[in-house]
Amino acid sequence: MSALTLDLDGMMAEWRLRAFPEAVNSGCDVMRFDGIDLDAHLQTRMQAWYDNLIRTAPLEMLAPVDIAARVEVEILSDGTGWFLLPDDVVRLSCLLLPGWSSPALRGCLITKVKS
């Protein structure tokens, strides 16, 4: 399955198509003047959907990113180690530390809630 990549404008266009009914007259623009920012409302719904997708979707549906270059591992004298994930990491799908021959976690759900 190929990945779908959309920028914010493209994603908003797709959400608009699905969120609001089409006008009866195809040559008619529908506008509201009562203070409701429909795009802001849609963007909030879209972000909530996307955040939930990242946290709960099967890993096969996601496009993981390698963050090894952004993480420093501190190896302690007893052979254990620790590291901090970057603030923008939401879900860790695989862990492979220096010197390991295979990943410690494969398809494991470890989540870090973004503040």
C-alpha positions in Angstrom: 0.0 0.0 0.0 1.4 3.4 -0.9 1.5 6.3 1.6 -0.7 9.3 1.2 1.0 12.6 1.8 -1.0 15.8 2.1 0.0 19.2 3.2 -2.3 21.2 5.5 -4.3 22.7 2.6 -4.8 19.4 1.0 -5.9 17.8 4.2 -8.3 20.6 5.0 -9.8 20.3 1.5 -10.4 16.6 2.1 -12.0 17.3 5.5 -14.2 20.0 4.1 -15.5 17.6 1.4 -16.6 15.1 4.1 -17.7 17.5 6.9 -20.1 19.8 5.1 -22.9 19.1 2.7 -22.5 20.4 -0.8 -24.6 23.4 -1.8 -27.6 22.6 -4.1 -26.5 25.1 -6.7 -23.1 24.0 -7.9 -22.3 27.6 -8.8 -23.0 28.9 -5.3 -20.5 29.7 -2.6 -21.8 29.1 1.0 -20.5 31.7 3.5 -21.3 32.3 7.2 -21.0 35.6 8.9 -22.0 34.6 12.5 -18.5 34.4 13.9 -17.9 30.6 13.5 -14.5 29.8 12.1 -15.3 26.6 10.3 -11.8 26.0 9.2 -10.5 26.3 12.8 -13.3 23.9 13.9 -12.3 21.4 11.2 -8.6 21.8 12.0 -9.2 21.0 15.6 -11.3 17.9 14.7 -8.6 16.8 12.2 -5.8 17.2 14.7 -7.7 15.2 17.3 -8.3 12.4 14.7 -4.6 12.4 13.7 -3.3 12.4 17.3 -5.6 9.4 18.0 -4.4 7.6 14.8 -0.8 8.0 15.8 -1.4 6.5 19.2 -3.7 3.7 18.3 -3.4 2.6 14.7 -1.6 -0.6 13.8 2.0 0.1 13.0 1.5 -1.1 9.4 -0.6 2.0 8.8 2.0 4.4 10.0 5.2 5.8 8.5 7.8 5.5 11.3 10.8 7.9 11.4 14.3 6.9 12.5 15.3 9.2 15.4 18.6 7.5 16.2 20.6 10.6 15.3 18.6 12.8 17.7 18.9 10.5 20.7 21.9 10.2 23.0 22.2 6.9 25.0 24.1 6.9 28.3 25.5 3.5 29.0 26.0 2.9 32.7 28.8 0.9 34.3 26.5 -2.1 35.0 25.7 -2.3 31.2 22.3 -0.7 31.5 21.5 2.5 29.8 19.0 5.3 29.5 17.9 8.0 27.1 15.3 10.7 26.7 13.0 10.8 23.7 12.7 14.1 21.8 9.6 16.1 22.8 7.9 15.4 19.4 8.0 11.6 19.8 4.6 10.1 20.5 5.1 6.4 20.0 8.1 4.2 20.1 7.8 1.2 17.8 11.3 -0.3 17.8 14.3 0.0 20.1 17.8 -1.1 19.1 20.8 0.1 21.2 24.4 0.1 20.1 26.0 -3.3 20.3 22.6 -5.2 20.2 22.1 -7.7 17.5 18.3 -7.4 17.4 15.6 -5.0 18.5 14.3 -5.2 22.1 10.9 -4.1 21.1 9.1 -5.1 17.9 5.6 -3.6 17.5 5.4 -2.6 21.1 3.1 0.2 22.2 5.1 2.6 24.3 3.5 6.0 24.2 4.6 9.4 25.4 1.9 11.9 25.7 2.8 15.3 24.2 2.1 18.3 26.5 
